[in-house]
Amino acid sequence: MAEGTAQAANIIPDLAFGVAGLGPYESTTILIGQRLANAASAAAREMSMIAQISNGNGNLQLTQAGWTRRSQEWQNQVYVLLSVF
């Protein structure tokens, strides 16, 4: 979504002001659209990085939960075998 905002901000035109007179043409460009697009794009990259970190943490917790479940299952099997004999 933020990347879409960045693309939409590219539509905003950059403003250029100039003065012509006795001397050479003087102009100034105000990069409104480009700066807004860059800011939104940076926000999108940051959110993407946070999502990747969260995904990695979720996968790690899933793996650790599997180890815990197997450990509990093995302990249960030992208990069942010892109670039979």
The first five atom37 places (N, CA, C, CB, O) and aatype in JSON, in Angstrom:
{
  "aatype": [12, 0, 6, 7, 16, 0, 5, 0, 0, 2, 9, 9, 14, 3, 10, 0, 13, 7, 19, 0, 7, 10, 7, 14, 18, 6, 15, 16, 16, 9, 10, 9, 7, 5, 1, 10, 0, 2, 0, 0, 15, 0, 0, 0, 1, 6, 12, 15, 12, 9, 0, 5, 9, 15, 2, 7, 2, 7, 2, 10, 5, 10, 16, 5, 0, 7, 17, 16, 1, 1, 15, 5, 6, 17, 5, 2, 5, 19, 18, 19, 10, 10, 15, 19, 13],
  "atom_mask": [
    [1, 1, 1, 1, 1],
    [1, 1, 1, 1, 1],
    [1, 1, 1, 1, 1],
    [1, 1, 1, 0, 1],
    [1, 1, 1, 1, 1],
    [1, 1, 1, 1, 1],
    [1, 1, 1, 1, 1],
    [1, 1, 1, 1, 1],
    [1, 1, 1, 1, 1],
    [1, 1, 1, 1, 1],
    [1, 1, 1, 1, 1],
    [1, 1, 1, 1, 1],
    [1, 1, 1, 1, 1],
    [1, 1, 1, 1, 1],
    [1, 1, 1, 1, 1],
    [1, 1, 1, 1, 1],
    [1, 1, 1, 1, 1],
    [1, 1, 1, 0, 1],
    [1, 1, 1, 1, 1],
    [1, 1, 1, 1, 1],
    [1, 1, 1, 0, 1],
    [1, 1, 1, 1, 1],
    [1, 1, 1, 0, 1],
    [1, 1, 1, 1, 1],
    [1, 1, 1, 1, 1],
    [1, 1, 1, 1, 1],
    [1, 1, 1, 1, 1],
    [1, 1, 1, 1, 1],
    [1, 1, 1, 1, 1],
    [1, 1, 1, 1, 1],
    [1, 1, 1, 1, 1],
    [1, 1, 1, 1, 1],
    [1, 1, 1, 0, 1],
    [1, 1, 1, 1, 1],
    [1, 1, 1, 1, 1],
    [1, 1, 1, 1, 1],
    [1, 1, 1, 1, 1],
    [1, 1, 1, 1, 1],
    [1, 1, 1, 1, 1],
    [1, 1, 1, 1, 1],
    [1, 1, 1, 1, 1],
    [1, 1, 1, 1, 1],
    [1, 1, 1, 1, 1],
    [1, 1, 1, 1, 1],
    [1, 1, 1, 1, 1],
    [1, 1, 1, 1, 1],
    [1, 1, 1, 1, 1],
    [1, 1, 1, 1, 1],
    [1, 1, 1, 1, 1],
    [1, 1, 1, 1, 1],
    [1, 1, 1, 1, 1],
    [1, 1, 1, 1, 1],
    [1, 1, 1, 1, 1],
    [1, 1, 1, 1, 1],
    [1, 1, 1, 1, 1],
    [1, 1, 1, 0, 1],
    [1, 1, 1, 1, 1],
    [1, 1, 1, 0, 1],
    [1, 1, 1, 1, 1],
    [1, 1, 1, 1, 1],
    [1, 1, 1, 1, 1],
    [1, 1, 1, 1, 1],
    [1, 1, 1, 1, 1],
    [1, 1, 1, 1, 1],
    [1, 1, 1, 1, 1],
    [1, 1, 1, 0, 1],
    [1, 1, 1, 1, 1],
    [1, 1, 1, 1, 1],
    [1, 1, 1, 1, 1],
    [1, 1, 1, 1, 1],
    [1, 1, 1, 1, 1],
    [1, 1, 1, 1, 1],
    [1, 1, 1, 1, 1],
    [1, 1, 1, 1, 1],
    [1, 1, 1, 1, 1],
    [1, 1, 1, 1, 1],
    [1, 1, 1, 1, 1],
    [1, 1, 1, 1, 1],
    [1, 1, 1, 1, 1],
    [1, 1, 1, 1, 1],
    [1, 1, 1, 1, 1],
    [1, 1, 1, 1, 1],
    [1, 1, 1, 1, 1],
    [1, 1, 1, 1, 1],
    [1, 1, 1, 1, 1]
  ],
  "atom_positions": [
    [[0.82, -1.18, 0.0], [0.0, 0.0, 0.0], [0.87, 1.25, 0.0], [-0.93, 0.0, 1.2], [0.59, 2.21, -0.73]],
    [[1.9, 1.24, 0.81], [2.78, 2.41, 0.85], [3.54, 2.58, -0.46], [3.77, 2.3, 2.02], [3.84, 3.69, -0.88]],
    [[3.85, 1.45, -1.1], [4.52, 1.55, -2.4], [3.58, 2.16, -3.44], [5.0, 0.15, -2.87], [4.01, 2.91, -4.31]],
    [[2.3, 1.84, -3.33], [1.3, 2.47, -4.2], [1.2, 3.96, -3.94], [0.0, 0.0, 0.0], [1.03, 4.75, -4.87]],
    [[1.3, 4.35, -2.68], [1.29, 5.77, -2.33], [2.51, 6.47, -2.94], [1.28, 5.97, -0.79], [2.42, 7.59, -3.43]],
    [[3.64, 5.78, -2.91], [4.85, 6.36, -3.5], [4.68, 6.56, -5.0], [6.07, 5.46, -3.22], [5.09, 7.57, -5.55]],
    [[4.06, 5.58, -5.65], [3.84, 5.72, -7.09], [2.86, 6.85, -7.39], [3.31, 4.4, -7.68], [3.03, 7.6, -8.36]],
    [[1.84, 6.98, -6.54], [0.87, 8.06, -6.73], [1.52, 9.42, -6.5], [-0.33, 7.88, -5.78], [1.16, 10.4, -7.16]],
    [[2.47, 9.49, -5.57], [3.14, 10.76, -5.29], [4.01, 11.2, -6.46], [4.0, 10.65, -4.02], [4.31, 12.38, -6.62]],
    [[4.42, 10.25, -7.28], [5.2, 10.62, -8.47], [4.38, 11.43, -9.46], [5.74, 9.37, -9.15], [4.93, 12.14, -10.3]],
    [[3.06, 11.32, -9.36], [2.18, 12.08, -10.26], [2.2, 13.57, -9.91], [0.75, 11.54, -10.19], [2.01, 14.41, -10.78]],
    [[2.44, 13.89, -8.62], [2.47, 15.28, -8.19], [3.62, 15.98, -8.89], [2.61, 15.4, -6.64], [4.77, 15.53, -8.81]],
    [[3.34, 17.05, -9.58], [4.42, 17.69, -10.35], [5.39, 18.45, -9.45], [3.83, 18.65, -11.38], [5.03, 18.95, -8.39]],
    [[6.61, 18.51, -9.9], [7.61, 19.36, -9.25], [7.38, 20.77, -9.77], [9.09, 18.86, -9.54], [7.1, 20.97, -10.95]],
    [[7.51, 21.74, -8.9], [7.25, 23.13, -9.27], [8.54, 23.82, -9.68], [6.58, 23.89, -8.11], [9.59, 23.63, -9.06]],
    [[8.45, 24.62, -10.73], [9.6, 25.38, -11.19], [9.19, 26.85, -11.28], [10.13, 24.85, -12.57], [8.17, 27.18, -11.89]],
    [[9.97, 27.7, -10.69], [9.73, 29.14, -10.73], [10.92, 29.8, -11.4], [9.51, 29.72, -9.3], [12.06, 29.38, -11.21]],
    [[10.65, 30.81, -12.18], [11.73, 31.49, -12.83], [11.45, 32.97, -13.01], [0.0, 0.0, 0.0], [10.3, 33.42, -12.99]],
    [[12.52, 33.71, -13.2], [12.42, 35.16, -13.41], [13.29, 35.5, -14.62], [12.87, 35.97, -12.14], [14.46, 35.13, -14.69]],
    [[12.7, 36.2, -15.53], [13.45, 36.68, -16.69], [13.43, 38.2, -16.67], [12.85, 36.12, -18.03], [12.39, 38.8, -16.4]],
    [[14.52, 38.79, -16.95], [14.56, 40.24, -16.92], [15.82, 40.76, -17.58], [0.0, 0.0, 0.0], [16.18, 40.35, -18.68]],
    [[16.46, 41.65, -16.9], [17.65, 42.29, -17.46], [18.85, 41.34, -17.52], [18.0, 43.51, -16.64], [19.7, 41.46, -18.41]],
    [[18.92, 40.43, -16.58], [20.06, 39.51, -16.55], [19.68, 38.15, -17.11], [0.0, 0.0, 0.0], [18.69, 38.02, -17.82]],
    [[20.48, 37.14, -16.79], [20.19, 35.78, -17.26], [18.94, 35.23, -16.58], [21.4, 34.85, -17.0], [18.53, 35.71, -15.52]],
    [[18.36, 34.23, -17.21], [17.16, 33.58, -16.68], [17.53, 32.85, -15.39], [16.54, 32.59, -17.72], [18.45, 32.03, -15.38]],
    [[16.84, 33.14, -14.34], [17.05, 32.49, -13.04], [15.85, 31.6, -12.76], [17.25, 33.54, -11.89], [14.71, 32.03, -12.93]],
    [[16.1, 30.38, -12.33], [14.98, 29.49, -12.01], [15.3, 28.67, -10.77], [14.66, 28.56, -13.2], [16.46, 28.44, -10.43]],
    [[14.25, 28.26, -10.12], [14.35, 27.41, -8.94], [13.32, 26.29, -9.09], [14.11, 28.22, -7.62], [12.18, 26.55, -9.48]],
    [[13.71, 25.09, -8.8], [12.78, 23.95, -8.87], [12.53, 23.45, -7.46], [13.35, 22.8, -9.78], [13.47, 23.22, -6.7]],
    [[11.27, 23.28, -7.12], [10.87, 22.72, -5.82], [10.39, 21.29, -6.09], [9.74, 23.59, -5.11], [9.39, 21.09, -6.78]],
    [[11.1, 20.33, -5.57], [10.84, 18.91, -5.86], [9.81, 18.34, -4.89], [12.15, 18.1, -5.79], [10.16, 17.5, -4.06]],
    [[8.58, 18.77, -4.99], [7.54, 18.31, -4.06], [7.19, 16.85, -4.33], [6.29, 19.19, -4.17], [7.26, 16.02, -3.42]],
    [[6.8, 16.54, -5.54], [6.37, 15.19, -5.88], [7.45, 14.16, -5.68], [0.0, 0.0, 0.0], [7.2, 13.07, -5.15]],
    [[8.65, 14.49, -6.11], [9.77, 13.55, -6.0], [10.1, 13.27, -4.54], [11.01, 14.1, -6.72], [10.37, 12.12, -4.18]],
    [[10.08, 14.28, -3.7], [10.42, 14.06, -2.28], [9.33, 13.28, -1.57], [10.64, 15.4, -1.58], [9.63, 12.43, -0.73]],
    [[8.07, 13.57, -1.89], [6.98, 12.78, -1.29], [7.06, 11.32, -1.74], [5.62, 13.38, -1.68], [6.86, 10.41, -0.94]],
    [[7.36, 11.11, -3.0], [7.49, 9.75, -3.51], [8.65, 9.02, -2.83], [7.69, 9.76, -5.03], [8.52, 7.85, -2.48]],
    [[9.77, 9.69, -2.65], [10.92, 9.07, -1.99], [10.6, 8.73, -0.54], [12.14, 9.99, -2.05], [10.99, 7.68, -0.04]],
    [[9.89, 9.63, 0.15], [9.53, 9.37, 1.55], [8.58, 8.18, 1.66], [8.88, 10.63, 2.18], [8.75, 7.32, 2.53]],
    [[7.57, 8.12, 0.78], [6.64, 7.0, 0.81], [7.32, 5.7, 0.43], [5.45, 7.27, -0.12], [7.01, 4.65, 0.99]],
    [[8.25, 5.75, -0.51], [8.98, 4.56, -0.91], [9.86, 4.05, 0.23], [9.82, 4.85, -2.15], [9.97, 2.84, 0.45]],
    [[10.48, 4.96, 0.95], [11.29, 4.56, 2.11], [10.42, 3.92, 3.18], [12.05, 5.77, 2.69], [10.82, 2.94, 3.8]],
    [[9.24, 4.48, 3.41], [8.32, 3.89, 4.39], [7.9, 2.49, 3.95], [7.07, 4.78, 4.56], [7.79, 1.59, 4.79]],
    [[7.67, 2.3, 2.66], [7.29, 0.98, 2.16], [8.42, -0.04, 2.35], [6.91, 1.06, 0.67], [8.18, -1.18, 2.74]],
    [[9.65, 0.38, 2.09], [10.8, -0.52, 2.29], [10.94, -0.88, 3.77], [12.1, 0.13, 1.76], [11.26, -2.02, 4.1]],
    [[10.72, 0.08, 4.65], [10.83, -0.18, 6.09], [9.76, -1.16, 6.54], [10.72, 1.14, 6.89], [10.04, -2.08, 7.31]],
    [[8.53, -0.98, 6.06], [7.46, -1.91, 6.44], [7.72, -3.3, 5.88], [6.11, -1.39, 5.94], [7.42, -4.3, 6.53]],
    [[8.28, -3.37, 4.69], [8.62, -4.67, 4.1], [9.69, -5.38, 4.92], [9.09, -4.5, 2.65], [9.62, -6.59, 5.13]],
    [[10.68, -4.62, 5.39], [11.73, -5.2, 6.21], [11.16, -5.71, 7.54], [12.85, -4.17, 6.47], [11.53, -6.79, 8.0]],
    [[10.27, -4.94, 8.15], [9.64, -5.37, 9.41], [8.82, -6.63, 9.18], [8.75, -4.24, 9.98], [8.83, -7.53, 10.02]],
    [[8.12, -6.71, 8.05], [7.32, -7.9, 7.74], [8.22, -9.12, 7.55], [6.49, -7.66, 6.48], [7.86, -10.22, 7.99]],
    [[9.37, -8.95, 6.91], [10.29, -10.07, 6.72], [10.86, -10.55, 8.05], [11.42, -9.68, 5.78], [11.01, -11.75, 8.26]],
    [[11.17, -9.62, 8.94], [11.68, -9.99, 10.27], [10.6, -10.75, 11.05], [12.14, -8.74, 11.06], [10.89, -11.76, 11.69]],
    [[9.37, -10.25, 10.99], [8.26, -10.92, 11.69], [8.02, -12.31, 11.12], [6.98, -10.08, 11.59], [7.73, -13.25, 11.86]],
    [[8.14, -12.44, 9.8], [7.98, -13.75, 9.17], [9.05, -14.72, 9.65], [8.03, -13.61, 7.64], [8.76, -15.88, 9.95]],
    [[10.29, -14.25, 9.72], [11.38, -15.09, 10.21], [11.17, -15.5, 11.66], [0.0, 0.0, 0.0], [11.42, -16.65, 12.03]],
    [[10.73, -14.56, 12.49], [10.46, -14.88, 13.89], [9.32, -15.9, 14.02], [10.11, -13.61, 14.67], [9.39, -16.81, 14.85]],
    [[8.29, -15.74, 13.2], [7.18, -16.69, 13.22], [7.63, -18.09, 12.83], [0.0, 0.0, 0.0], [7.22, -19.07, 13.45]],
    [[8.47, -18.19, 11.81], [8.98, -19.49, 11.38], [9.85, -20.12, 12.46], [9.78, -19.35, 10.08], [9.79, -21.33, 12.68]],
    [[10.65, -19.3, 13.13], [11.49, -19.82, 14.22], [10.64, -20.35, 15.36], [12.45, -18.73, 14.73], [10.93, -21.41, 15.91]],
    [[9.59, -19.61, 15.73], [8.71, -20.06, 16.81], [7.97, -21.34, 16.42], [7.71, -18.96, 17.16], [7.74, -22.2, 17.27]],
    [[7.59, -21.46, 15.14], [6.94, -22.67, 14.67], [7.88, -23.87, 14.81], [6.5, -22.51, 13.21], [7.46, -24.94, 15.25]],
    [[9.14, -23.69, 14.45], [10.12, -24.77, 14.58], [10.33, -25.15, 16.04], [11.45, -24.36, 13.95], [10.36, -26.34, 16.37]],
    [[10.47, -24.16, 16.91], [10.67, -24.44, 18.33], [9.45, -25.11, 18.95], [10.98, -23.15, 19.09], [9.6, -25.98, 19.8]],
    [[8.26, -24.73, 18.52], [7.05, -25.38, 19.03], [7.0, -26.84, 18.6], [5.79, -24.64, 18.53], [6.54, -27.69, 19.36]],
    [[7.46, -27.13, 17.39], [7.53, -28.52, 16.93], [8.49, -29.34, 17.77], [0.0, 0.0, 0.0], [8.22, -30.49, 18.1]],
    [[9.63, -28.74, 18.12], [10.58, -29.44, 18.98], [9.97, -29.72, 20.35], [11.88, -28.62, 19.13], [10.14, -30.82, 20.89]],
    [[9.28, -28.75, 20.9], [8.64, -28.92, 22.22], [7.59, -30.01, 22.16], [8.01, -27.59, 22.71], [7.51, -30.84, 23.06]],
    [[6.77, -30.01, 21.11], [5.73, -31.03, 20.97], [6.34, -32.42, 20.86], [4.86, -30.73, 19.74], [5.85, -33.37, 21.48]],
    [[7.4, -32.55, 20.07], [8.04, -33.87, 19.94], [8.64, -34.33, 21.26], [9.14, -33.83, 18.86], [8.54, -35.5, 21.62]],
    [[9.25, -33.4, 21.99], [9.83, -33.75, 23.29], [8.75, -34.25, 24.24], [10.56, -32.53, 23.89], [8.94, -35.24, 24.95]],
    [[7.62, -33.54, 24.26], [6.52, -33.97, 25.13], [5.97, -35.32, 24.68], [5.4, -32.92, 25.14], [5.61, -36.15, 25.51]],
    [[5.9, -35.55, 23.37], [5.41, -36.82, 22.85], [6.36, -37.96, 23.23], [5.24, -36.76, 21.32], [5.91, -39.04, 23.61]],
    [[7.67, -37.72, 23.13], [8.64, -38.75, 23.51], [8.55, -39.05, 25.0], [10.07, -38.3, 23.13], [8.62, -40.21, 25.4]],
    [[8.41, -38.02, 25.83], [8.27, -38.23, 27.27], [7.0, -39.03, 27.57], [8.25, -36.89, 28.02], [7.0, -39.86, 28.47]],
    [[5.94, -38.77, 26.83], [4.7, -39.52, 27.01], [4.89, -40.98, 26.61], [3.56, -38.88, 26.2], [4.38, -41.87, 27.29]],
    [[5.6, -41.23, 25.53], [5.85, -42.6, 25.1], [6.66, -43.37, 26.15], [6.58, -42.62, 23.75], [6.39, -44.54, 26.42]],
    [[7.66, -42.7, 26.73], [8.46, -43.34, 27.79], [7.56, -43.66, 28.98], [9.64, -42.43, 28.23], [7.66, -44.75, 29.54]],
    [[6.7, -42.73, 29.36], [5.79, -42.95, 30.5], [4.86, -44.13, 30.22], [4.97, -41.68, 30.79], [4.63, -44.97, 31.09]],
    [[4.32, -44.2, 29.0], [3.41, -45.28, 28.64], [4.14, -46.63, 28.66], [2.79, -45.02, 27.25], [3.6, -47.61, 29.17]],
    [[5.34, -46.68, 28.1], [6.1, -47.93, 28.07], [6.49, -48.38, 29.48], [7.36, -47.77, 27.22], [6.44, -49.57, 29.77]],
    [[6.86, -47.44, 30.35], [7.24, -47.82, 31.71], [6.04, -48.25, 32.53], [7.95, -46.66, 32.4], [6.16, -49.09, 33.43]],
    [[4.89, -47.7, 32.24], [3.69, -48.09, 33.02], [3.17, -49.45, 32.56], [2.58, -47.02, 32.87], [2.48, -50.12, 33.33]],
    [[3.48, -49.87, 31.33], [3.03, -51.17, 30.83], [3.87, -52.28, 31.47], [3.13, -51.24, 29.29], [3.34, -53.33, 31.82]],
    [[5.14, -52.03, 31.63], [6.02, -53.06, 32.19], [6.06, -52.89, 33.63], [7.42, -53.01, 31.61], [6.74, -53.64, 34.32]]
  ]
}
